[in-house]
Structures are given as structure tokens and as C-alpha cells.
Amino acid sequence: MGEFKAFDVRSIGASHLKSGKPCQDYSFSSNGEKFAVAIVCDGHGGDKYVRSEIGSKLATDICSEAIKSLFGKRIDNQTAMAKFQPNAEATLQQLASFIIFKWREAVESDFTGHPFTFAEFEHLSDKDKASLSKPDGWVSAYGTTLIAAVRTSEFWFGLHIGDGKCVVISDSDDYLQPIPWDDKCFLNATTSLCDEKALERFRVLFSTENLPKAIFVASDGVDDTFGTDEALHGFYKSVLQLFAEKAFDEAKAELQTFLPGLSAKGSQDDISIAGIINSKELKTFK
């Protein structure tokens, strides 16, 4: 088993099951000897975001490929790593810029090949129809948030636009949310990849100190279910105990099974969680 184990689970929200909406979340995880990746993208649920489930999947795929392309070789190359660390924030901003560019390119290709249908438009308000009909207004139909985390033996970084939270468990077992919060994310409002100035809304974090034992990223369906940070952190403590007590795949399957009930009793929203756990630390969570 590699030094890091990553997982991702997601479930359609209880309210989406009732309304017939698709799951608008998407998630990804990857682990190996050198580094692990966890990504969650939450497509917006408002009426005008008629293709947000496509937007979230495209964002997840593009982000995972960008991380592999821009950071995979650097992690294997100590000389390049030495150059990367002093300029980490600038490099992460470049990564964010690349993701935005490739995401907009991908959604434009999707829209060009598949213009809006009558079924997508018929239930919208006149205001939403007018908004989507403006030049480039269609981009918002694909709107999504994005949270990504990467953990290596020497550093970790986080990349975030929109709501949802990244929670890490520190060396001293403190539960922290180190990626700066965006005050524009309030109640049902969130920043997004579809924003005109999306790059300005990205928050990044890079650290080589106090490397976390575990990292969790999740859509706001999880945050809204628990309400307070204390309750949210208690949930992640239970998740870690689950992974410590059972085989990794068994624990993941049990967590996946748990999510529909969690949504039904809590936020009613789609729920996605991706995580990275240092396998050497798993026994400390029992």
C-alpha cells in the first residue's frame, strides 16, 4: 500500500430525487506512492444552471488532468521541486488560470455541439432566459464550484473556488480549515468557475509544514447537513475511525451507502466527499 490512500464518494440529493433533477456534484480521487489527489465539484442548483452537472464533470476531469500534467513530473524531480516551492502561490495561480481556460474551452465545445433545447428553456423565468441568451451568457448554465487537494510526502496544497469546505487533520490532531474562506459565498450565493473574474475568486494554499494526517474536501451539501464546524469535524472524526477499523474499500463502500440517508435527514442536497489519508497514520484514529 502506498503512503497515501484517497477515496471519493457522492450521492444524489433527496430533493433532487423528488424533483427529478440529476446529481449535479462530481468527484475524483487518485492515490499512489508519490502523491494523492482529491477533487469535488458542485454544479449549481438554481433553475438557470441547466447544464451544471456537465460543468462539474468537465471541471473535475480538467482539474485532475491539469494536476497530473503540471505537478506529476515535478514531484518526481527533486531539482524542479526545489524551484517550485519558493514560487508555489504563483504556480498555483497558473494552475487555476489553466483550469479556467480549459473549462471554458470545454463548455464552449459542448454548447456549440448541443445548443439549448426547448425542454431546458421552457420552465425558466423570463429573467433567466434573457440572462442565458446574452452573448456568452450560456456559460453560466454550466456553473460549478471546485475544491482540489494534493498531498505528497513533502508538501500539500489546496485550490478552491466557491463554497464547500476543505477540512484537514493536523499532526497534533486539530481539525482545521486552512484554505481562506470567500465572503462572497453566503447562504445560497457562491462564486463559480463561470464567473467573469473567476481567477480573482480562486483561493490557494501551499504548505511544507505540519503536513496533515488527512484531508477532506466536500460539497456544501455536507456542510449544510451539519450546520456547525464542530459537528462537521465530528463527522470527519467518525469517517476516519471507519477507515481505521475496516479495510479501505469496505470503509469506502459503507460511507457510500450512508450518504443517501445523510442527505435525506440533512441538507436534502447532493453530497460529495473526497479524501486523502496518510496510511501510516490510520491506526492513530482508532
Beta strands, then each sheet from edge to edge (+ up, - down):
strand 1: 4-11
strand 2: 25-30
strand 3: 35-42
strand 4: 146-152
strand 5: 156-161
strand 6: 165-169
strand 7: 175-176
strand 8: 203-207
strand 9: 214-218
strand 10: 271-278
sheet 1: 1+ 10- 9+ 6- 7+
sheet 2: 2+ 3- 4+ 5- 8+
end
